């Protein structure tokens, strides 16, 4: 066993090298192949981006190289506990067969209600015939689903290379990041981000806030935000965070759309768009950070020793409100410090802009990344520490397997 003591988050988690002999053994690998699909010319559906499939290959090849028989399992989309044609794994299976033809891919886990319910009977069907388990699905390790938390209670288990790297990279932010540590947080729902903002406020030198969630902060600070998105239920929490002493940067100007005009992919037309200050006219909708804010945020990022970015700065699916996200992505890519993009829409934006190679680490799990940063642990990691082969505290051998 190596590397366990280097990162506190890895303490007690079995890694691939902690698995018993694999020759001829069947290993169940929980992967995250929840990939985007597109309609193919022949009327079938095809994988639009195989990044998540390729990301699992190092773990799969490690297991195959040691003589294991690999059975992979994943979810796709949001089926309601029953088979749905649009979420059939056939397009994923086609790609996986080309990349790793030896691997057996089970059907969509969420076609069975037992997956999300963490049902014991479903779990036993899932692991039937398997000798070991590997979790290489960081993006869903914040879910207490059967395929995530169940197998380590029954089988020798390990974190795959992808999960291990996520823990190591994100653990840097929880441990000793290089300062100044700047956290850039966007997205639309402030309720989803308040917990991680509070956690980051204890570590970061500055919180930079954008996206739709910024307008709840601006409203809590006493500004008139017009018809912009505001979460009335969380105004007090935003005000409390701003009063806590943390250095929190909010937009000084906004790109706004005239009242009632539609926005989103394919929208445009003759609707008026204008740059306004922190006071937004009645009915106007703030949908992106303005040029002064972009410049201020970019300066903050340029001087950082560590940057974490999670969440777009505006409605970047609409070209009229995409500049903020694009400029912040470029600023993060140009930062000489250690840069992390926390998955989700931010990772998609970086990919679309061709900047992936300029970022030190891009997480595969938006929600999982945020929960790990907020709570310091995840249900999937907790489960691995309970596996029969998990290394004991202090480096002592793990429990003996029968």
Secondary structure, DSSP 8 states (H G I E B T S, - for coil): --SGGGSGGGTT--BGGGS---TT-EEEEE------EEE-TTSSEEES--HHHHHTHHHHHHHHHTT-EEEEE---S---SS--GGG-THHHHHHHHHH-TT-EE---GGGSTHHHHT-HHHHHHHHTT-SEEEE--GGGTTS--IIIIIGGGTSEEEE-HHHHHHHHHHHHHHS---SSEEEEE--S-HHHHHHHHHHHHTT-SEEEE-STTHHHHHHHTT--BTTS---GGGHHHHHHHHTTT--EE--SSEEEE-TT---STT--TT--EEEE-SSB-TT-EEEEE-HHHHHHHHHHHHT-SEEEEES-SS-TTSGGG-HHHHHHHHHHHH-SSEEEE-SHHHHHHHHHTT-GGGSSEE-S-HHHHHHHHHHS--HHHHHHHTSTT---GGG-------
